[in-house]
Amino acid sequence: MDWCRFRFRSVWRLAAQPEAVYAVLERAEEYPRWWPQVREVVPRDARTGTARFRSVLPYDLVVTAEARRRDPAAGVLEVGLGGDLEGWARWTLSALPGGAGTRALYEQEVEVRDRLMRAFAVPGRLLFRANHALMMRGGRRGLAARLRTPVPPV
C-alpha cells in the first residue's frame, strides 16, 4: 500500500435542483465565499487556477487545478490536481427521487506531494482523513447555505 495515496468519497443531499447546485460548484473562484476551509482561489485562465486549503490542522495545502470535464447535462465537474496534492477530484450531481433535491457525489484520488505531509503519511493518516472529513462537512454546510441565497448571473 502506498501510504501517500488517498481516496475520498462524500455524498451530500441538498435541497436544491441539480442545475442550481452545478451553477454554484462550477464557480470555483467563489468557493472561499461559502466554503470556510477553501481559503483562496486564484484563476489563471478559463481552465486553470490555484487554490489554498486549510481545515482543522494548522497547515495550508496549495494545489493547481485544471478543468478536465465540465458537463452540465451529465452533472459532472472534474479537475486534475497538481502541487501539494497530485491527482483528480470530481463532482457528479443527480436528481433525488421525486424532485426532492440533489445528490452530490464528491470523489477525489490524490497522492500527497508535500514533503512534510509525506513524512507524516503513516502516523498521521487517520488525522489527515479526519481533517478531510471536517473540511467536507464545512463545505456541505456552506453550500447548503449558499443555495438558499440567490446566485447572481455570470
Rosetta constraint file for C-alpha pairs under 8 A:
AtomPair CA 3 CA 121 HARMONIC 5.92 0.50
AtomPair CA 3 CA 122 HARMONIC 5.99 0.50
AtomPair CA 3 CA 125 HARMONIC 7.73 0.50
AtomPair CA 4 CA 111 HARMONIC 5.45 0.50
AtomPair CA 4 CA 112 HARMONIC 5.27 0.50
AtomPair CA 4 CA 113 HARMONIC 7.95 0.50
AtomPair CA 4 CA 118 HARMONIC 6.13 0.50
AtomPair CA 4 CA 121 HARMONIC 5.70 0.50
AtomPair CA 4 CA 122 HARMONIC 7.89 0.50
AtomPair CA 5 CA 109 HARMONIC 7.42 0.50
AtomPair CA 5 CA 110 HARMONIC 5.71 0.50
AtomPair CA 5 CA 111 HARMONIC 4.26 0.50
AtomPair CA 5 CA 112 HARMONIC 6.35 0.50
AtomPair CA 6 CA 108 HARMONIC 7.88 0.50
AtomPair CA 6 CA 109 HARMONIC 5.79 0.50
AtomPair CA 6 CA 110 HARMONIC 5.41 0.50
AtomPair CA 6 CA 111 HARMONIC 6.24 0.50
AtomPair CA 6 CA 112 HARMONIC 7.84 0.50
AtomPair CA 7 CA 107 HARMONIC 7.46 0.50
AtomPair CA 7 CA 108 HARMONIC 5.65 0.50
AtomPair CA 7 CA 109 HARMONIC 4.48 0.50
AtomPair CA 7 CA 110 HARMONIC 6.58 0.50
AtomPair CA 8 CA 106 HARMONIC 7.79 0.50
AtomPair CA 8 CA 107 HARMONIC 5.63 0.50
AtomPair CA 8 CA 108 HARMONIC 5.06 0.50
AtomPair CA 8 CA 109 HARMONIC 6.46 0.50
AtomPair CA 9 CA 105 HARMONIC 7.21 0.50
AtomPair CA 9 CA 106 HARMONIC 5.56 0.50
AtomPair CA 9 CA 107 HARMONIC 4.57 0.50
AtomPair CA 9 CA 108 HARMONIC 6.56 0.50
AtomPair CA 10 CA 105 HARMONIC 5.86 0.50
AtomPair CA 10 CA 106 HARMONIC 5.08 0.50
AtomPair CA 10 CA 107 HARMONIC 6.65 0.50
AtomPair CA 10 CA 136 HARMONIC 7.55 0.50
AtomPair CA 11 CA 103 HARMONIC 6.78 0.50
AtomPair CA 11 CA 104 HARMONIC 5.65 0.50
AtomPair CA 11 CA 105 HARMONIC 4.59 0.50
AtomPair CA 11 CA 106 HARMONIC 6.28 0.50
AtomPair CA 12 CA 102 HARMONIC 7.97 0.50
AtomPair CA 12 CA 103 HARMONIC 5.80 0.50
AtomPair CA 12 CA 104 HARMONIC 5.01 0.50
AtomPair CA 12 CA 105 HARMONIC 6.46 0.50
AtomPair CA 12 CA 140 HARMONIC 6.71 0.50
AtomPair CA 13 CA 101 HARMONIC 7.16 0.50
AtomPair CA 13 CA 102 HARMONIC 5.71 0.50
AtomPair CA 13 CA 103 HARMONIC 4.74 0.50
AtomPair CA 13 CA 104 HARMONIC 6.29 0.50
AtomPair CA 14 CA 101 HARMONIC 5.59 0.50
AtomPair CA 14 CA 102 HARMONIC 5.11 0.50
AtomPair CA 14 CA 103 HARMONIC 6.48 0.50
AtomPair CA 14 CA 104 HARMONIC 7.45 0.50
AtomPair CA 14 CA 144 HARMONIC 6.42 0.50
AtomPair CA 15 CA 100 HARMONIC 6.58 0.50
AtomPair CA 15 CA 101 HARMONIC 4.45 0.50
AtomPair CA 15 CA 102 HARMONIC 6.48 0.50
AtomPair CA 15 CA 144 HARMONIC 7.52 0.50
AtomPair CA 16 CA 20 HARMONIC 6.37 0.50
AtomPair CA 16 CA 21 HARMONIC 6.56 0.50
AtomPair CA 16 CA 100 HARMONIC 7.74 0.50
AtomPair CA 16 CA 101 HARMONIC 4.69 0.50
AtomPair CA 16 CA 102 HARMONIC 6.06 0.50
AtomPair CA 16 CA 147 HARMONIC 6.76 0.50
AtomPair CA 17 CA 21 HARMONIC 6.44 0.50
AtomPair CA 17 CA 95 HARMONIC 6.80 0.50
AtomPair CA 17 CA 99 HARMONIC 7.47 0.50
AtomPair CA 17 CA 100 HARMONIC 7.83 0.50
AtomPair CA 17 CA 101 HARMONIC 4.93 0.50
AtomPair CA 17 CA 102 HARMONIC 5.59 0.50
AtomPair CA 18 CA 22 HARMONIC 5.96 0.50
AtomPair CA 18 CA 75 HARMONIC 7.17 0.50
AtomPair CA 18 CA 93 HARMONIC 6.08 0.50
AtomPair CA 18 CA 94 HARMONIC 6.17 0.50
AtomPair CA 18 CA 95 HARMONIC 6.00 0.50
AtomPair CA 18 CA 101 HARMONIC 7.03 0.50
AtomPair CA 18 CA 102 HARMONIC 5.31 0.50
AtomPair CA 18 CA 103 HARMONIC 7.94 0.50
AtomPair CA 19 CA 23 HARMONIC 6.13 0.50
AtomPair CA 19 CA 72 HARMONIC 7.54 0.50
AtomPair CA 19 CA 75 HARMONIC 7.86 0.50
AtomPair CA 20 CA 24 HARMONIC 6.60 0.50
AtomPair CA 20 CA 147 HARMONIC 7.36 0.50
AtomPair CA 21 CA 25 HARMONIC 6.21 0.50
AtomPair CA 21 CA 93 HARMONIC 7.98 0.50
AtomPair CA 21 CA 102 HARMONIC 7.59 0.50
AtomPair CA 21 CA 147 HARMONIC 7.11 0.50
AtomPair CA 22 CA 26 HARMONIC 5.91 0.50
AtomPair CA 22 CA 72 HARMONIC 6.99 0.50
AtomPair CA 22 CA 75 HARMONIC 6.75 0.50
AtomPair CA 22 CA 93 HARMONIC 7.47 0.50
AtomPair CA 23 CA 27 HARMONIC 6.94 0.50
AtomPair CA 24 CA 147 HARMONIC 7.74 0.50
AtomPair CA 24 CA 151 HARMONIC 7.46 0.50
AtomPair CA 25 CA 31 HARMONIC 7.80 0.50
AtomPair CA 26 CA 77 HARMONIC 7.10 0.50
AtomPair CA 27 CA 31 HARMONIC 7.13 0.50
AtomPair CA 28 CA 41 HARMONIC 7.04 0.50
AtomPair CA 29 CA 40 HARMONIC 7.94 0.50
AtomPair CA 29 CA 41 HARMONIC 5.14 0.50
AtomPair CA 29 CA 42 HARMONIC 6.53 0.50
AtomPair CA 29 CA 43 HARMONIC 6.64 0.50
AtomPair CA 30 CA 34 HARMONIC 7.43 0.50
AtomPair CA 30 CA 41 HARMONIC 7.56 0.50
AtomPair CA 31 CA 35 HARMONIC 5.46 0.50
AtomPair CA 31 CA 38 HARMONIC 6.39 0.50
AtomPair CA 31 CA 41 HARMONIC 7.41 0.50
AtomPair CA 32 CA 36 HARMONIC 6.14 0.50
AtomPair CA 32 CA 37 HARMONIC 7.46 0.50
AtomPair CA 32 CA 38 HARMONIC 5.06 0.50
AtomPair CA 32 CA 39 HARMONIC 5.49 0.50
AtomPair CA 32 CA 40 HARMONIC 5.89 0.50
AtomPair CA 32 CA 41 HARMONIC 7.09 0.50
AtomPair CA 34 CA 139 HARMONIC 7.38 0.50
AtomPair CA 34 CA 142 HARMONIC 4.80 0.50
AtomPair CA 34 CA 143 HARMONIC 6.23 0.50
AtomPair CA 34 CA 145 HARMONIC 7.75 0.50
AtomPair CA 34 CA 146 HARMONIC 6.33 0.50
AtomPair CA 35 CA 138 HARMONIC 6.34 0.50
AtomPair CA 35 CA 139 HARMONIC 4.81 0.50
AtomPair CA 35 CA 142 HARMONIC 5.26 0.50
AtomPair CA 35 CA 143 HARMONIC 7.02 0.50
AtomPair CA 36 CA 138 HARMONIC 6.55 0.50
AtomPair CA 36 CA 139 HARMONIC 7.13 0.50
AtomPair CA 36 CA 142 HARMONIC 7.45 0.50
AtomPair CA 37 CA 53 HARMONIC 5.60 0.50
AtomPair CA 37 CA 54 HARMONIC 5.13 0.50
AtomPair CA 37 CA 55 HARMONIC 5.13 0.50
AtomPair CA 37 CA 135 HARMONIC 6.00 0.50
AtomPair CA 37 CA 138 HARMONIC 7.14 0.50
AtomPair CA 37 CA 139 HARMONIC 7.55 0.50
AtomPair CA 38 CA 51 HARMONIC 7.29 0.50
AtomPair CA 38 CA 52 HARMONIC 6.18 0.50
AtomPair CA 38 CA 53 HARMONIC 4.64 0.50
AtomPair CA 38 CA 54 HARMONIC 6.61 0.50
AtomPair CA 39 CA 51 HARMONIC 7.56 0.50
AtomPair CA 39 CA 52 HARMONIC 5.51 0.50
AtomPair CA 39 CA 53 HARMONIC 5.43 0.50
AtomPair CA 39 CA 54 HARMONIC 6.78 0.50
AtomPair CA 40 CA 50 HARMONIC 7.99 0.50
AtomPair CA 40 CA 51 HARMONIC 5.48 0.50
AtomPair CA 40 CA 52 HARMONIC 5.12 0.50
AtomPair CA 40 CA 53 HARMONIC 7.21 0.50
AtomPair CA 41 CA 49 HARMONIC 6.80 0.50
AtomPair CA 41 CA 50 HARMONIC 5.64 0.50
AtomPair CA 41 CA 51 HARMONIC 4.30 0.50
AtomPair CA 41 CA 52 HARMONIC 6.54 0.50
AtomPair CA 42 CA 49 HARMONIC 5.41 0.50
AtomPair CA 42 CA 50 HARMONIC 5.15 0.50
AtomPair CA 42 CA 51 HARMONIC 6.36 0.50
AtomPair CA 43 CA 48 HARMONIC 6.16 0.50
AtomPair CA 43 CA 49 HARMONIC 3.99 0.50
AtomPair CA 43 CA 50 HARMONIC 6.36 0.50
AtomPair CA 44 CA 48 HARMONIC 5.44 0.50
AtomPair CA 44 CA 49 HARMONIC 4.75 0.50
AtomPair CA 44 CA 50 HARMONIC 7.31 0.50
AtomPair CA 45 CA 49 HARMONIC 6.85 0.50
AtomPair CA 47 CA 66 HARMONIC 5.53 0.50
AtomPair CA 47 CA 67 HARMONIC 5.11 0.50
AtomPair CA 48 CA 64 HARMONIC 7.04 0.50
AtomPair CA 48 CA 65 HARMONIC 5.52 0.50
AtomPair CA 48 CA 66 HARMONIC 4.32 0.50
AtomPair CA 48 CA 67 HARMONIC 6.31 0.50
AtomPair CA 49 CA 64 HARMONIC 5.67 0.50
AtomPair CA 49 CA 65 HARMONIC 5.48 0.50
AtomPair CA 49 CA 66 HARMONIC 6.73 0.50
AtomPair CA 50 CA 62 HARMONIC 7.01 0.50
AtomPair CA 50 CA 63 HARMONIC 5.66 0.50
AtomPair CA 50 CA 64 HARMONIC 4.37 0.50
AtomPair CA 50 CA 65 HARMONIC 6.14 0.50
AtomPair CA 51 CA 62 HARMONIC 5.68 0.50
AtomPair CA 51 CA 63 HARMONIC 5.43 0.50
AtomPair CA 51 CA 64 HARMONIC 6.37 0.50
AtomPair CA 51 CA 65 HARMONIC 7.44 0.50
AtomPair CA 52 CA 60 HARMONIC 6.43 0.50
AtomPair CA 52 CA 61 HARMONIC 5.61 0.50
AtomPair CA 52 CA 62 HARMONIC 4.49 0.50
AtomPair CA 52 CA 63 HARMONIC 6.60 0.50
AtomPair CA 53 CA 60 HARMONIC 5.51 0.50
AtomPair CA 53 CA 61 HARMONIC 5.23 0.50
AtomPair CA 53 CA 62 HARMONIC 6.53 0.50
AtomPair CA 54 CA 58 HARMONIC 7.03 0.50
AtomPair CA 54 CA 59 HARMONIC 6.05 0.50
AtomPair CA 54 CA 60 HARMONIC 4.85 0.50
AtomPair CA 54 CA 61 HARMONIC 6.54 0.50
AtomPair CA 55 CA 59 HARMONIC 7.87 0.50
AtomPair CA 55 CA 131 HARMONIC 6.09 0.50
AtomPair CA 55 CA 132 HARMONIC 7.21 0.50
AtomPair CA 55 CA 134 HARMONIC 6.99 0.50
AtomPair CA 55 CA 135 HARMONIC 5.43 0.50
AtomPair CA 56 CA 131 HARMONIC 5.91 0.50
AtomPair CA 56 CA 134 HARMONIC 7.40 0.50
AtomPair CA 56 CA 135 HARMONIC 7.76 0.50
AtomPair CA 57 CA 131 HARMONIC 6.70 0.50
AtomPair CA 61 CA 84 HARMONIC 5.92 0.50
AtomPair CA 61 CA 85 HARMONIC 7.73 0.50
AtomPair CA 61 CA 114 HARMONIC 7.97 0.50
AtomPair CA 62 CA 83 HARMONIC 6.29 0.50
AtomPair CA 62 CA 84 HARMONIC 5.66 0.50
AtomPair CA 62 CA 85 HARMONIC 7.75 0.50
AtomPair CA 63 CA 81 HARMONIC 6.25 0.50
AtomPair CA 63 CA 82 HARMONIC 5.49 0.50
AtomPair CA 63 CA 83 HARMONIC 4.63 0.50
AtomPair CA 63 CA 84 HARMONIC 5.70 0.50
AtomPair CA 63 CA 85 HARMONIC 6.23 0.50
AtomPair CA 63 CA 86 HARMONIC 7.99 0.50
AtomPair CA 64 CA 81 HARMONIC 5.65 0.50
AtomPair CA 64 CA 82 HARMONIC 5.11 0.50
AtomPair CA 64 CA 83 HARMONIC 5.94 0.50
AtomPair CA 65 CA 79 HARMONIC 5.85 0.50
AtomPair CA 65 CA 80 HARMONIC 5.57 0.50
AtomPair CA 65 CA 81 HARMONIC 4.72 0.50
AtomPair CA 65 CA 82 HARMONIC 6.60 0.50
AtomPair CA 66 CA 79 HARMONIC 5.23 0.50
AtomPair CA 66 CA 80 HARMONIC 5.17 0.50
AtomPair CA 66 CA 81 HARMONIC 6.62 0.50
AtomPair CA 67 CA 77 HARMONIC 7.85 0.50
AtomPair CA 67 CA 78 HARMONIC 6.19 0.50
AtomPair CA 67 CA 79 HARMONIC 4.46 0.50
AtomPair CA 67 CA 80 HARMONIC 6.49 0.50
AtomPair CA 68 CA 77 HARMONIC 7.83 0.50
AtomPair CA 68 CA 78 HARMONIC 5.44 0.50
AtomPair CA 68 CA 79 HARMONIC 5.02 0.50
AtomPair CA 68 CA 80 HARMONIC 6.33 0.50
AtomPair CA 69 CA 76 HARMONIC 6.93 0.50
AtomPair CA 69 CA 77 HARMONIC 5.55 0.50
AtomPair CA 69 CA 78 HARMONIC 4.97 0.50
AtomPair CA 69 CA 79 HARMONIC 6.86 0.50
AtomPair CA 70 CA 76 HARMONIC 6.04 0.50
AtomPair CA 70 CA 77 HARMONIC 4.83 0.50
AtomPair CA 70 CA 78 HARMONIC 6.67 0.50
AtomPair CA 71 CA 75 HARMONIC 5.86 0.50
AtomPair CA 71 CA 76 HARMONIC 5.13 0.50
AtomPair CA 71 CA 77 HARMONIC 6.43 0.50
AtomPair CA 72 CA 76 HARMONIC 6.32 0.50
AtomPair CA 72 CA 77 HARMONIC 7.90 0.50
AtomPair CA 74 CA 92 HARMONIC 7.82 0.50
AtomPair CA 74 CA 93 HARMONIC 7.66 0.50
AtomPair CA 75 CA 91 HARMONIC 7.70 0.50
AtomPair CA 75 CA 92 HARMONIC 5.51 0.50
AtomPair CA 75 CA 93 HARMONIC 4.72 0.50
AtomPair CA 75 CA 94 HARMONIC 6.61 0.50
AtomPair CA 76 CA 90 HARMONIC 7.07 0.50
AtomPair CA 76 CA 91 HARMONIC 5.60 0.50
AtomPair CA 76 CA 92 HARMONIC 4.62 0.50
AtomPair CA 76 CA 93 HARMONIC 6.42 0.50
AtomPair CA 77 CA 90 HARMONIC 5.60 0.50
AtomPair CA 77 CA 91 HARMONIC 5.13 0.50
AtomPair CA 77 CA 92 HARMONIC 6.70 0.50
AtomPair CA 78 CA 88 HARMONIC 7.19 0.50
AtomPair CA 78 CA 89 HARMONIC 5.72 0.50
AtomPair CA 78 CA 90 HARMONIC 4.17 0.50
AtomPair CA 78 CA 91 HARMONIC 6.34 0.50
AtomPair CA 79 CA 88 HARMONIC 5.61 0.50
AtomPair CA 79 CA 89 HARMONIC 5.50 0.50
AtomPair CA 79 CA 90 HARMONIC 6.44 0.50
AtomPair CA 80 CA 86 HARMONIC 7.71 0.50
AtomPair CA 80 CA 87 HARMONIC 5.84 0.50
AtomPair CA 80 CA 88 HARMONIC 4.34 0.50
AtomPair CA 80 CA 89 HARMONIC 6.63 0.50
AtomPair CA 81 CA 85 HARMONIC 6.41 0.50
AtomPair CA 81 CA 86 HARMONIC 4.99 0.50
AtomPair CA 81 CA 87 HARMONIC 5.00 0.50
AtomPair CA 81 CA 88 HARMONIC 5.23 0.50
AtomPair CA 81 CA 89 HARMONIC 7.41 0.50
AtomPair CA 81 CA 110 HARMONIC 7.91 0.50
AtomPair CA 82 CA 86 HARMONIC 4.34 0.50
AtomPair CA 82 CA 87 HARMONIC 6.69 0.50
AtomPair CA 83 CA 113 HARMONIC 6.79 0.50
AtomPair CA 83 CA 114 HARMONIC 7.60 0.50
AtomPair CA 84 CA 112 HARMONIC 6.13 0.50
AtomPair CA 84 CA 113 HARMONIC 4.80 0.50
AtomPair CA 84 CA 114 HARMONIC 4.53 0.50
AtomPair CA 85 CA 110 HARMONIC 5.88 0.50
AtomPair CA 85 CA 111 HARMONIC 5.66 0.50
AtomPair CA 85 CA 112 HARMONIC 4.77 0.50
AtomPair CA 85 CA 113 HARMONIC 5.42 0.50
AtomPair CA 85 CA 114 HARMONIC 7.02 0.50
AtomPair CA 86 CA 110 HARMONIC 5.21 0.50
AtomPair CA 86 CA 111 HARMONIC 5.20 0.50
AtomPair CA 86 CA 112 HARMONIC 6.53 0.50
AtomPair CA 86 CA 113 HARMONIC 6.64 0.50
AtomPair CA 87 CA 108 HARMONIC 7.69 0.50
AtomPair CA 87 CA 109 HARMONIC 5.69 0.50
AtomPair CA 87 CA 110 HARMONIC 4.30 0.50
AtomPair CA 87 CA 111 HARMONIC 6.34 0.50
AtomPair CA 88 CA 108 HARMONIC 5.75 0.50
AtomPair CA 88 CA 109 HARMONIC 5.61 0.50
AtomPair CA 88 CA 110 HARMONIC 6.30 0.50
AtomPair CA 89 CA 106 HARMONIC 7.34 0.50
AtomPair CA 89 CA 107 HARMONIC 5.68 0.50
AtomPair CA 89 CA 108 HARMONIC 4.19 0.50
AtomPair CA 89 CA 109 HARMONIC 6.52 0.50
AtomPair CA 90 CA 105 HARMONIC 7.98 0.50
AtomPair CA 90 CA 106 HARMONIC 5.75 0.50
AtomPair CA 90 CA 107 HARMONIC 5.26 0.50
AtomPair CA 90 CA 108 HARMONIC 6.34 0.50
AtomPair CA 91 CA 104 HARMONIC 6.63 0.50
AtomPair CA 91 CA 105 HARMONIC 5.60 0.50
AtomPair CA 91 CA 106 HARMONIC 4.71 0.50
AtomPair CA 91 CA 107 HARMONIC 6.60 0.50
AtomPair CA 92 CA 104 HARMONIC 5.87 0.50
AtomPair CA 92 CA 105 HARMONIC 5.11 0.50
AtomPair CA 92 CA 106 HARMONIC 6.64 0.50
AtomPair CA 93 CA 102 HARMONIC 6.55 0.50
AtomPair CA 93 CA 103 HARMONIC 5.73 0.50
AtomPair CA 93 CA 104 HARMONIC 4.64 0.50
AtomPair CA 93 CA 105 HARMONIC 6.31 0.50
AtomPair CA 94 CA 102 HARMONIC 5.64 0.50
AtomPair CA 94 CA 103 HARMONIC 5.29 0.50
AtomPair CA 94 CA 104 HARMONIC 6.69 0.50
AtomPair CA 95 CA 99 HARMONIC 6.26 0.50
AtomPair CA 95 CA 100 HARMONIC 7.48 0.50
AtomPair CA 95 CA 101 HARMONIC 5.92 0.50
AtomPair CA 95 CA 102 HARMONIC 4.63 0.50
AtomPair CA 95 CA 103 HARMONIC 6.11 0.50
AtomPair CA 96 CA 100 HARMONIC 5.44 0.50
AtomPair CA 96 CA 101 HARMONIC 5.28 0.50
AtomPair CA 96 CA 102 HARMONIC 5.17 0.50
AtomPair CA 96 CA 103 HARMONIC 5.92 0.50
AtomPair CA 112 CA 117 HARMONIC 6.77 0.50
AtomPair CA 112 CA 118 HARMONIC 6.19 0.50
AtomPair CA 113 CA 117 HARMONIC 7.60 0.50
AtomPair CA 113 CA 118 HARMONIC 6.66 0.50
AtomPair CA 114 CA 118 HARMONIC 6.13 0.50
AtomPair CA 115 CA 119 HARMONIC 6.33 0.50
AtomPair CA 116 CA 120 HARMONIC 6.54 0.50
AtomPair CA 117 CA 121 HARMONIC 5.80 0.50
AtomPair CA 120 CA 124 HARMONIC 5.23 0.50
AtomPair CA 120 CA 125 HARMONIC 7.52 0.50
AtomPair CA 121 CA 125 HARMONIC 5.37 0.50
AtomPair CA 124 CA 128 HARMONIC 6.02 0.50
AtomPair CA 125 CA 129 HARMONIC 6.26 0.50
AtomPair CA 126 CA 130 HARMONIC 6.15 0.50
AtomPair CA 127 CA 131 HARMONIC 6.02 0.50
AtomPair CA 128 CA 132 HARMONIC 6.22 0.50
AtomPair CA 129 CA 133 HARMONIC 6.22 0.50
AtomPair CA 130 CA 134 HARMONIC 6.25 0.50
AtomPair CA 131 CA 135 HARMONIC 6.28 0.50
AtomPair CA 132 CA 136 HARMONIC 6.21 0.50
AtomPair CA 133 CA 137 HARMONIC 6.21 0.50
AtomPair CA 134 CA 138 HARMONIC 6.28 0.50
AtomPair CA 135 CA 139 HARMONIC 6.25 0.50
AtomPair CA 136 CA 140 HARMONIC 6.13 0.50
AtomPair CA 137 CA 141 HARMONIC 6.31 0.50
AtomPair CA 138 CA 142 HARMONIC 6.04 0.50
AtomPair CA 139 CA 143 HARMONIC 5.92 0.50
AtomPair CA 140 CA 144 HARMONIC 6.10 0.50
AtomPair CA 141 CA 145 HARMONIC 6.29 0.50
AtomPair CA 142 CA 146 HARMONIC 6.07 0.50
AtomPair CA 143 CA 147 HARMONIC 6.04 0.50
AtomPair CA 144 CA 148 HARMONIC 6.63 0.50
AtomPair CA 145 CA 149 HARMONIC 6.88 0.50
AtomPair CA 146 CA 150 HARMONIC 7.78 0.50
AtomPair CA 147 CA 151 HARMONIC 7.67 0.50
